[in-house]
Amino acid sequence: MKFKAEIDVMPHDALLDPQGKAVTNSMKNVGLPEIEGVRIGKHIRLFVDADSLESANNKVDEACKKMLANQIMESYSFSVSQL
């Protein structure tokens, strides 16, 4: 079976996010001073062949731990759906 995974990777809240801070500071310049606390992460979509939803979830979790997220600096969440 084929599954689609949607993964979000974000820096840990305790860590500085220079890119997010720069965007937050720029919001005033574009007339949006009420927006604050921007954090920049990444969104990853991938497809996986697996025998079951549970197996697909396990494979996606393993991919996140091994390659897609640096667990020292980032957290991740994902959802998997069958195509």
PyMOL commands that set and color helices and strands:
alter all, ss='L'
color gray80, all
select helices_A, chain A and resi 18-30+53-68
alter helices_A, ss='H'
color red, helices_A
select strands_A, chain A and resi 2-11+42-49+74-82
alter strands_A, ss='S'
color yellow, strands_A
deselect
rebuild
show_as cartoon
